[in-house]
């Protein structure tokens, strides 16, 4: 979603109460994020439900996210799955990705990596970077496809280009293995722009253990950034 403008809060809220599904979605996201209004996940869930009933496909996906993550409602991946599937069938890349993730992990549904890969491919055709990165993982690890590092590398490169921080890290891993430390550092420097703190911690530990001073020095800067 677009960056939220504090000045638009009153307009969005008024439109939401008038029944405009897009405004209900945005208002729900504002309530969930807690940046321009006090965070209220339960209210956010309620507004996502209203927008979903109005046919907004992203709101359908967000109802699934709330149910999956326990945002404003009891966590229930089993109940989230049909919402993600509905959004996926409506052509939403995020719905495809979220439903695929449940299938791959066997979270709330029976594990089915082949079906998960099917939905990831559908999302990747729409340019969804996180899905592209996960497909790279399938080829690197040989999940329901023959292991192929060259194919995995290409998917990671595409995910990195698409702005996915995991794709950027994975592509950097391959570049390190190829001896291209300059190229690897280019992508590693981009990871902290969007990565979660937990992911950055894991990345620091991985990089610190590598036998390359340039990479180790970069890992030190990650530690300093978090203090």
C-alpha positions, 0 to 999 in steps of 0.5 A: 500500500502507499505511504500513509499521509496523516493529513488524509486520516479524516478523509479516509475515515469519512469515506470508510464510514460511507462504505467505500471499500478502498477507504475501509482497506486503507483505514484498516491498514492505518489502524493496524500500522499505528503510525498516523492513528493509535494502533487498534488491531481488532478494529483494523480486522473489522474494517478489513472484513467490511472492505472484503465484503465489499469485494476489495481483493487486498482486503480479502488478503488482509483478513487472511493475514490477520487470521494467520498472524493473530492481528486483532483476532485469535491466530488461526492459519486454518481459517486464513487459508480460504481467504488467501485462496480467494484472493489468489483466485481473484488474481492477487499476487500477495494472496498467491504468495501467502497461500503458497507459504501455508502450503509449503509449511503445512501451516493450517493446511496439509503440506503440499509443496508442489501446489505451493510452487504452482501458486508461487509461479503464478505470483512470479509471473506478476513480478512478485519478488518474494515469490521469485525468491522462494522459487529460487529456494526450491531450486537450490534445495531441490524441493519437488524440482531437480536441484539446479544452482544456476536456475536458483541463482537466476531467481535470486538475482531477479528477486534482488532486482525486485527489491526483496531483501531475502533475494538480495541476501541469497543472491549475495551468498551466491556471489560470495561463493563465486568470489565476487565480493564487490558484487556481493557487498553491493547487494548486502548493503541494500538488505538493511533498507527493508529487512526485519531486525531478526533477519539482520541478526541472522545475516550478521551471524552468517557473514561474521563466520565467513573467511573474508575480511571485507565481508566481516567488516561489513558485518561489524557495521550492521552491529553498529547500526543497531546500537 
